[in-house]
Amino acid sequence: MDYKKIKIPHHVGIILDGNGRWAKERGMKRSSGHEAGFDNLVGLSKHMFNTGVKILSVYAFSTENFKRSKEEVNFLMNLFENKFKKYAEELKKENIKIVFSGGREKPVKEKLLKIIDECENITKDCTRGILNICFNYGSHSEIVQAIKKIHKDLEDNKIKEKDLNEDMVYHYMFQDLEPIDFLIRTSGELRLSNFMLYQLSYAELYFPKTYFPDFNNKEFDKALIEYTKRDRRFGGIDYSK
């Protein structure tokens, strides 16, 4: 595909959905689907940055996901412990910086938090793009924490109320990232599931029925074609059309 003729979103968000159903339909354990999904993310993210995407935010694990079975949660935590660092080393070769968004409180284990810190440190000097991994993440919690930070800075006279605006709020989120342009939720589910709600205000939404382990480079290129067709007006109207 000639990417010069395609509109490339600056910031893409992906809700990685359908891993468990992908596995069950193949007579496999849900855990096998999560592993397949992680492996797919490694190659897919490289492809996405190669098309010109500058920021990729992925919903890897929500705060609510801890409500799943102990067996499934333990598998996912071990998967992240075993694969996050290797993933970071691969993305460093691609000059991609990794950052994490989400809470650091229990039940997240100290060992995994150290690995997360190592991943960020390994890639901290990379400049070609940013992979934002949303782990133990919930948008409501992020917004509440941002409000608390703003309140403290107002009390400490670090900012003035008259200077506070919508753009400034982004600086108080887990990561100071630009708004999402294009959100993809795989598996056909039509929900946002508490994912980066402030950053999604004017994003284009795309809900392919493909489960995430099968959402490959070709599927992303199809998504780019759809994004190119969209007329982003940000609340305005082009009366010439």
ChimeraX attribute file (.defattr): number of C-alpha atoms within 10 A of each C-alpha:
attribute: neighborCount
match mode: 1-to-1
recipient: residues
	/A:1	10
	/A:2	6
	/A:3	13
	/A:4	9
	/A:5	9
	/A:6	16
	/A:7	15
	/A:8	20
	/A:9	22
	/A:10	17
	/A:11	23
	/A:12	22
	/A:13	26
	/A:14	18
	/A:15	23
	/A:16	22
	/A:17	23
	/A:18	24
	/A:19	23
	/A:20	22
	/A:21	18
	/A:22	24
	/A:23	21
	/A:24	15
	/A:25	10
	/A:26	11
	/A:27	9
	/A:28	13
	/A:29	15
	/A:30	20
	/A:31	20
	/A:32	16
	/A:33	22
	/A:34	25
	/A:35	20
	/A:36	18
	/A:37	24
	/A:38	21
	/A:39	14
	/A:40	17
	/A:41	19
	/A:42	15
	/A:43	14
	/A:44	18
	/A:45	19
	/A:46	16
	/A:47	17
	/A:48	19
	/A:49	19
	/A:50	14
	/A:51	17
	/A:52	17
	/A:53	19
	/A:54	19
	/A:55	25
	/A:56	23
	/A:57	25
	/A:58	24
	/A:59	23
	/A:60	20
	/A:61	20
	/A:62	19
	/A:63	17
	/A:64	12
	/A:65	14
	/A:66	15
	/A:67	10
	/A:68	10
	/A:69	10
	/A:70	10
	/A:71	9
	/A:72	18
	/A:73	16
	/A:74	14
	/A:75	17
	/A:76	17
	/A:77	14
	/A:78	12
	/A:79	15
	/A:80	20
	/A:81	18
	/A:82	13
	/A:83	14
	/A:84	17
	/A:85	18
	/A:86	14
	/A:87	18
	/A:88	24
	/A:89	15
	/A:90	16
	/A:91	23
	/A:92	20
	/A:93	10
	/A:94	17
	/A:95	17
	/A:96	25
	/A:97	23
	/A:98	26
	/A:99	21
	/A:100	20
	/A:101	21
	/A:102	20
	/A:103	18
	/A:104	15
	/A:105	10
	/A:106	8
	/A:107	10
	/A:108	14
	/A:109	12
	/A:110	12
	/A:111	9
	/A:112	17
	/A:113	14
	/A:114	11
	/A:115	17
	/A:116	23
	/A:117	14
	/A:118	15
	/A:119	23
	/A:120	16
	/A:121	14
	/A:122	17
	/A:123	22
	/A:124	16
	/A:125	13
	/A:126	16
	/A:127	13
	/A:128	16
	/A:129	21
	/A:130	23
	/A:131	22
	/A:132	21
	/A:133	19
	/A:134	24
	/A:135	21
	/A:136	22
	/A:137	25
	/A:138	22
	/A:139	22
	/A:140	14
	/A:141	14
	/A:142	22
	/A:143	19
	/A:144	12
	/A:145	15
	/A:146	18
	/A:147	15
	/A:148	12
	/A:149	15
	/A:150	21
	/A:151	14
	/A:152	13
	/A:153	14
	/A:154	14
	/A:155	11
	/A:156	10
	/A:157	10
	/A:158	9
	/A:159	14
	/A:160	12
	/A:161	11
	/A:162	6
	/A:163	8
	/A:164	12
	/A:165	9
	/A:166	9
	/A:167	10
	/A:168	12
	/A:169	16
	/A:170	18
	/A:171	14
	/A:172	18
	/A:173	22
	/A:174	20
	/A:175	14
	/A:176	11
	/A:177	16
	/A:178	13
	/A:179	21
	/A:180	23
	/A:181	21
	/A:182	22
	/A:183	25
	/A:184	22
	/A:185	26
	/A:186	23
	/A:187	22
	/A:188	15
	/A:189	15
	/A:190	13
	/A:191	10
	/A:192	14
	/A:193	15
	/A:194	17
	/A:195	23
	/A:196	23
	/A:197	17
	/A:198	18
	/A:199	18
	/A:200	17
	/A:201	12
	/A:202	15
	/A:203	20
	/A:204	18
	/A:205	17
	/A:206	18
	/A:207	16
	/A:208	19
	/A:209	15
	/A:210	17
	/A:211	23
	/A:212	28
	/A:213	24
	/A:214	17
	/A:215	19
	/A:216	17
	/A:217	16
	/A:218	13
	/A:219	14
	/A:220	16
	/A:221	17
	/A:222	13
	/A:223	17
	/A:224	21
	/A:225	16
	/A:226	14
	/A:227	21
	/A:228	15
	/A:229	10
	/A:230	12
	/A:231	10
	/A:232	14
	/A:233	9
	/A:234	9
	/A:235	6
	/A:236	7
	/A:237	10
	/A:238	7
	/A:239	5
	/A:240	4
	/A:241	4
